[in-house]
Amino acid sequence: GLVIDGRTLNIIFQGGLEEKFLELTQHCRSVLCCRSTPLQKGMVVKLVRRQLKVMTLSIGDGANDVSMIQAADVGIGISGQEGMQAVMASDFAISRFKHLKKLLLVHGHWCYVRLAKMVIYFFYKNVCYANLLFWYQFFCGFSGSTMIDYWQMIFFNLFFTSVPPLLFGALDKDVSAETLLRLPELYKNGQ
């Protein structure tokens, strides 16, 4: 692990040592930046995103973490004693740090699975509809007449676009939460 403070980060950013800093951090399992300014936190996240081209996740609990949360791809705010600024700037909010494991391993896995199924479903729905219109044009001699009434088209899209996401979002759980917490390697299957 690497523990680095705000003064050292200041020297790194002003001295053009970002490349060496990133080389060092890639050999560490975890990097902890302490006693740093909000601007420095945001700059570290932007540096990692820009140079390493990886997805970043920032977790913060106060107003001093807002720039870091906004610079990351995914921001998680922890509501607590320092106020709600981090929660308001984040993508996800949790009440305690201990809920992070469940948010990532359980809800993250379920989200991957649901999104993958819904993308396939929307392609299927649109291909079916386009094929129906394509073959109808052969039937009517390419006259340009419409096969489906305007209101039927609205209800078709409303029903087949809104109901399945609601059902998938509420009911689709391929693996139980307990199993996902017990076997964290299942998270990678969704990716």
C-alpha positions in Angstrom: 0.0 0.0 0.0 1.0 3.6 -0.5 0.0 6.5 1.8 0.6 9.9 0.4 -0.2 13.3 1.9 -1.3 16.6 0.4 2.2 18.3 0.4 3.7 15.4 -1.5 0.8 15.5 -4.0 1.4 19.2 -4.5 5.1 18.4 -5.3 4.1 15.7 -7.7 1.6 17.9 -9.6 3.8 21.0 -9.7 7.0 19.1 -10.6 5.6 17.1 -13.5 6.0 13.8 -11.7 2.6 12.4 -12.6 4.0 9.6 -14.7 6.4 8.3 -12.0 3.6 8.6 -9.4 1.3 6.4 -11.6 4.1 3.9 -12.1 4.5 3.6 -8.4 0.8 3.3 -7.7 0.4 0.5 -10.2 2.6 -1.7 -8.0 0.4 -1.1 -5.0 -2.8 -2.9 -4.0 -4.2 0.3 -2.5 -3.3 4.0 -2.5 -4.5 6.3 0.3 -4.3 10.1 -0.1 -4.7 11.8 3.2 -4.6 15.5 4.3 -5.2 16.6 0.7 -7.3 19.4 -0.7 -10.5 18.8 -2.6 -8.7 20.0 -5.8 -5.9 17.5 -5.3 -8.4 14.7 -4.8 -10.1 15.6 -8.1 -6.8 15.9 -9.9 -5.7 12.4 -8.7 -8.9 10.9 -10.1 -8.6 12.8 -13.4 -5.0 11.7 -13.7 -5.9 8.0 -13.2 -8.8 8.2 -15.7 -6.8 10.1 -18.3 -3.5 8.2 -18.2 -4.6 4.7 -17.3 -7.9 4.8 -19.2 -9.7 2.8 -16.5 -13.1 3.2 -14.8 -12.8 5.1 -11.5 -15.0 5.0 -8.4 -14.8 7.6 -5.7 -16.3 7.4 -2.3 -16.8 10.5 -0.1 -18.7 11.7 2.9 -18.3 15.4 3.0 -18.2 18.6 1.0 -14.4 18.3 0.5 -15.0 15.1 -1.5 -17.4 16.6 -4.1 -14.8 17.4 -6.7 -13.4 13.8 -6.4 -16.8 12.3 -6.7 -17.7 14.4 -9.8 -14.4 13.6 -11.5 -14.9 9.8 -11.2 -17.0 7.6 -13.5 -19.0 6.4 -10.5 -19.4 8.5 -7.4 -20.7 7.2 -4.1 -21.7 9.5 -1.3 -21.9 8.5 2.3 -24.5 10.4 4.3 -23.3 11.3 7.7 -22.1 13.9 10.1 -20.4 16.1 7.6 -23.5 16.9 5.7 -25.2 15.9 2.5 -23.0 17.6 -0.1 -21.3 14.4 -1.1 -24.6 12.6 -1.4 -26.1 15.3 -3.6 -23.1 15.2 -6.0 -22.9 11.4 -6.2 -24.5 8.7 -8.4 -25.3 6.4 -5.5 -25.8 7.2 -1.8 -25.3 4.9 1.1 -25.8 5.5 4.8 -22.7 3.7 6.1 -19.4 2.5 4.5 -20.3 -1.1 5.4 -23.1 -1.0 2.8 -20.5 -0.6 0.0 -19.9 -4.3 -0.3 -23.5 -5.1 -0.9 -23.9 -2.1 -3.3 -21.0 -3.3 -5.5 -21.2 -7.1 -5.3 -25.0 -7.6 -5.1 -26.7 -4.7 -6.8 -23.8 -4.2 -9.3 -24.1 -7.9 -10.4 -27.8 -7.6 -10.7 -27.5 -4.4 -12.7 -25.1 -6.0 -15.1 -27.4 -8.9 -15.7 -30.6 -6.8 -16.0 -29.0 -4.3 -18.5 -27.6 -7.1 -20.6 -31.0 -8.8 -20.9 -32.8 -5.5 -21.5 -30.4 -4.6 -24.4 -31.0 -7.9 -26.0 -34.8 -7.5 -25.5 -34.9 -4.0 -27.1 -32.9 -5.3 -30.1 -35.4 -8.2 -30.4 -38.4 -5.9 -30.1 -37.2 -3.5 -32.7 -36.1 -6.2 -35.1 -39.5 -7.9 -34.9 -41.2 -4.6 -35.6 -38.9 -3.6 -38.5 -39.4 -7.1 -40.0 -43.1 -6.8 -39.8 -43.0 -3.4 -41.7 -40.5 -4.8 -44.2 -42.6 -7.8 -45.2 -45.8 -5.7 -45.2 -44.2 -3.5 -47.9 -44.0 -6.5 -50.2 -47.6 -7.3 -49.5 -48.9 -3.8 -50.3 -46.6 -3.3 -53.3 -44.4 -0.7 -51.8 -47.3 1.8 -51.8 -46.1 3.5 -48.6 -49.4 2.8 -46.8 -49.1 2.3 -43.1 -49.8 -1.1 -41.6 -50.3 0.0 -38.1 -52.6 2.8 -36.9 -50.9 5.7 -35.0 -52.6 4.9 -31.7 -51.7 1.2 -32.0 -48.1 2.2 -32.5 -48.1 4.3 -29.4 -49.6 1.5 -27.3 -47.2 -1.0 -28.8 -44.2 1.0 -27.8 -45.7 2.0 -24.5 -46.5 -1.6 -23.5 -43.4 -3.3 -24.9 -41.0 -0.5 -23.8 -42.2 0.2 -20.3 -43.6 -3.0 -18.8 -40.6 -5.3 -19.3 -38.1 -2.9 -17.7 -40.4 -2.6 -14.7 -40.8 -6.3 -14.4 -37.0 -7.0 -14.9 -36.1 -4.3 -12.4 -38.4 -5.6 -9.7 -38.3 -9.4 -10.2 -35.1 -10.4 -12.0 -32.4 -11.8 -9.7 -30.4 -14.6 -11.2 -28.5 -15.3 -8.0 -29.5 -14.6 -4.4 -27.8 -11.8 -2.5 -26.4 -14.2 0.0 -24.6 -16.2 -2.7 -23.2 -13.1 -4.3 -21.8 -11.9 -1.0 -20.3 -15.4 -0.3 -18.8 -15.7 -3.8 -17.5 -12.2 -4.9 -15.9 -13.7 -8.1 -19.5 -13.9 -9.6 -19.3 -10.2 -10.1 -16.8 -10.7 -13.0 -19.2 -12.9 -14.9 -21.4 -9.9 -15.6 -18.6 -8.0 -17.1 
